Amino acid sequence: MSQPLVLGFAGSPRRHGNSEQMLDACLSGAEGAGTRVHKLAVAELAIHPCRGCGGCSLTGECVIHDQMSEVYEAIDRASAIVFSSPVYFSSVPGIMKVLLDRMQPYWARTHVLKLPRPARRPGGILLVRAGGDPYGFVAAEYPLKSVSAVLGLEIAGEVKVTDVDAAGAVSRHPAALDHARELGARVGASALSGHS
Ligand SMILES: Cc1cc2nc3c(=O)[nH]c(=O)nc-3n(C[C@H](O)[C@H](O)[C@H](O)COP(=O)(O)O)c2cc1C
């Protein structure tokens, strides 16, 4: 039997920055627990925004044919999913929001077409921000939680790091990287125990 797969989304337009380093730590924790891991960098995906056309409410499938097809396949194969993102103007970066909005077919299948909900599986959220504004993480966290619910994810934990701005600044927060690794280990162990 194949090992379960933990899928991680790197949501920053800046490759290998703070949120992606948190994701790498998290995925290494999952690998250590015995799962396979797959990282998708949203910045490398050519995906178009949801058109709100309602097509997925009729068929359960998105009418747009682009690289999101690969993402849907990866999501459907995954035993667990982790989202990582920086905070951009209180929310997630535009590329991440485009990705999240394209999850609408999963919502339509359950809520409009009344198809069975996706199987429950573990999830995780990793967020980083510079700080210096009063708005915190909450407006970035909610869209990730909203999509996680639609995908059937039970969030096993969240790690949030403030005071990281320059690329690589997260290396000055070893405890946060440890927490991300521990979260990955928990998500991985849970994916293994639910994998039949
Ligand atoms: C366009 C833009 C908007 C940002 N908005 C915020 C913000 O609202 N609050 C905040 O704390 N940090 C904000 N930041 C800082 C980033 O969250 C921070 O640099 C983070 O470490 C970037 O993560 P990354 O290295 O994964 O890209 C913003 C950065 C950019 C480029």
The ligand as a Tripos MOL2 file, in Angstrom:
@<TRIPOS>MOLECULE
LIG
   31    33     1     0     0
SMALL
NO_CHARGES

@<TRIPOS>ATOM
      1 C1          2.2760   43.6250   -0.3980 C.3       1 LIG1
      2 C2          2.6360   43.2960    1.0210 C.ar      1 LIG1
      3 C3          1.7030   43.5160    2.0170 C.ar      1 LIG1
      4 C4          2.0060   43.2090    3.3320 C.ar      1 LIG1
      5 N1          1.0560   43.4350    4.2960 N.ar      1 LIG1
      6 C5          1.3260   43.1380    5.5860 C.ar      1 LIG1
      7 C6          0.3290   43.3600    6.6060 C.ar      1 LIG1
      8 O1         -0.7890   43.7820    6.3560 O.2       1 LIG1
      9 N2          0.6520   43.0420    7.8780 N.ar      1 LIG1
     10 C7          1.8830   42.5570    8.2310 C.ar      1 LIG1
     11 O2          2.1110   42.2930    9.4120 O.2       1 LIG1
     12 N3          2.8400   42.3150    7.2670 N.ar      1 LIG1
     13 C8          2.5860   42.5970    5.9790 C.ar      1 LIG1
     14 N4          3.5310   42.3680    5.0020 N.ar      1 LIG1
     15 C9          4.8340   41.7490    5.3770 C.3       1 LIG1
     16 C10         4.8920   40.2470    5.0920 C.3       1 LIG1
     17 O3          3.8400   39.5580    5.7570 O.3       1 LIG1
     18 C11         6.2490   39.6940    5.5490 C.3       1 LIG1
     19 O4          7.2890   40.3120    4.7930 O.3       1 LIG1
     20 C12         6.3650   38.2080    5.4420 C.3       1 LIG1
     21 O5          7.5060   37.7660    6.1570 O.3       1 LIG1
     22 C13         6.4930   37.7420    3.9880 C.3       1 LIG1
     23 O6          6.5190   36.3360    3.9480 O.3       1 LIG1
     24 P1          7.2570   35.5330    2.7700 P.3       1 LIG1
     25 O7          8.7340   35.6820    3.0180 O.co2     1 LIG1
     26 O8          6.7700   34.1340    2.9340 O.co2     1 LIG1
     27 O9          6.8340   36.1560    1.4870 O.co2     1 LIG1
     28 C14         3.2800   42.6700    3.6750 C.ar      1 LIG1
     29 C15         4.2300   42.4620    2.6530 C.ar      1 LIG1
     30 C16         3.9210   42.7760    1.3390 C.ar      1 LIG1
     31 C17         4.9460   42.5400    0.2540 C.3       1 LIG1
@<TRIPOS>BOND
     1     1     2 1
     2     2     3 ar
     3     2    30 ar
     4     3     4 ar
     5     4     5 ar
     6     4    28 ar
     7     5     6 ar
     8     6     7 ar
     9     6    13 1
    10     7     8 2
    11     7     9 ar
    12     9    10 ar
    13    10    11 2
    14    10    12 ar
    15    12    13 ar
    16    13    14 ar
    17    14    15 1
    18    14    28 ar
    19    15    16 1
    20    16    17 1
    21    16    18 1
    22    18    19 1
    23    18    20 1
    24    20    21 1
    25    20    22 1
    26    22    23 1
    27    23    24 1
    28    24    25 2
    29    24    26 1
    30    24    27 1
    31    28    29 ar
    32    29    30 ar
    33    30    31 1
@<TRIPOS>SUBSTRUCTURE
     1 LIG1         1 GROUP 0 **** ****
